[in-house]
Amino acid sequence: MTVERVLIEVVGWTGAGLILVAYLLLSSGKVTGQSRLYQWMNVAGAACFIVNSGWNGAIPSAALNVVWLLIGGVTLWRIARKPA
């Protein structure tokens, strides 16, 4: 296995871990769906999945994660614009 291939796998597993932990935190009540932490974990996880899926030619998965990233990005933008 090449170094490049290992890095792509590490990126993919990192994305999986981020999204899984984000969901665990949400489900256990540690964060809300409107928390910056939850949204950033989803955005970063989706970005990692886009890299891994795109590299592996899994276009449906890559497309899903582009939408996932956009949803998280819009939510972060709305959170930032909300008056304190």
C-alpha positions as CSV (number, residue, x, y, z in Angstrom):
1,M,0.0,0.0,0.0
2,T,1.4,3.4,-1.0
3,V,1.8,6.3,1.4
4,E,-0.8,8.2,-0.6
5,R,-3.3,5.3,-0.3
6,V,-2.7,5.2,3.5
7,L,-3.3,8.9,3.8
8,I,-6.6,8.6,1.9
9,E,-7.7,5.8,4.3
10,V,-6.6,7.9,7.4
11,V,-8.7,10.8,6.0
12,G,-11.7,8.6,5.5
13,W,-11.5,7.0,8.9
14,T,-11.0,10.4,10.5
15,G,-14.2,11.6,8.8
16,A,-16.1,8.5,10.0
17,G,-14.9,9.1,13.6
18,L,-15.9,12.7,13.5
19,I,-19.4,12.1,12.3
20,L,-19.9,9.1,14.6
21,V,-18.7,11.1,17.7
22,A,-20.9,14.0,16.7
23,Y,-23.9,11.8,16.5
24,L,-23.0,10.2,19.8
25,L,-22.7,13.6,21.5
26,L,-26.0,14.7,20.0
27,S,-27.8,11.5,20.9
28,S,-26.5,11.6,24.5
29,G,-27.6,15.2,25.0
30,K,-24.1,16.6,25.3
31,V,-24.5,18.9,22.4
32,T,-27.5,20.3,20.4
33,G,-28.0,20.3,16.7
34,Q,-27.4,24.1,16.8
35,S,-24.0,23.9,18.6
36,R,-21.0,25.0,16.7
37,L,-19.1,21.9,17.8
38,Y,-21.7,19.5,16.4
39,Q,-21.8,21.4,13.1
40,W,-18.0,21.7,12.7
41,M,-17.6,18.0,13.4
42,N,-20.1,17.2,10.7
43,V,-18.6,19.7,8.2
44,A,-15.1,18.4,8.8
45,G,-16.3,14.7,8.7
46,A,-18.1,15.4,5.4
47,A,-15.0,17.0,3.9
48,C,-12.9,13.9,4.8
49,F,-15.5,11.6,3.3
50,I,-15.6,13.7,0.1
51,V,-11.8,13.2,-0.2
52,N,-12.0,9.5,0.5
53,S,-15.1,8.8,-1.6
54,G,-13.9,10.9,-4.5
55,W,-10.5,9.2,-4.5
56,N,-12.2,5.8,-4.5
57,G,-14.7,6.7,-7.2
58,A,-17.7,6.4,-4.9
59,I,-19.5,9.3,-6.6
60,P,-22.9,8.9,-4.8
61,S,-21.2,8.9,-1.5
62,A,-19.1,11.9,-2.4
63,A,-22.2,13.8,-3.7
64,L,-24.1,13.0,-0.5
65,N,-21.2,14.4,1.6
66,V,-21.1,17.6,-0.5
67,V,-24.7,18.2,0.4
68,W,-24.0,17.2,4.1
69,L,-21.1,19.7,4.1
70,L,-23.3,22.5,2.6
71,I,-26.0,21.9,5.1
72,G,-23.5,22.2,7.9
73,G,-21.9,25.2,6.4
74,V,-25.3,27.0,6.1
75,T,-26.2,26.1,9.6
76,L,-22.9,27.5,10.9
77,W,-23.5,30.7,8.9
78,R,-26.9,31.0,10.5
79,I,-25.5,30.3,14.0
80,A,-22.9,33.1,13.4
81,R,-25.5,35.6,12.3
82,K,-27.9,34.9,15.2
83,P,-27.9,37.9,17.6
84,A,-26.2,37.1,20.9
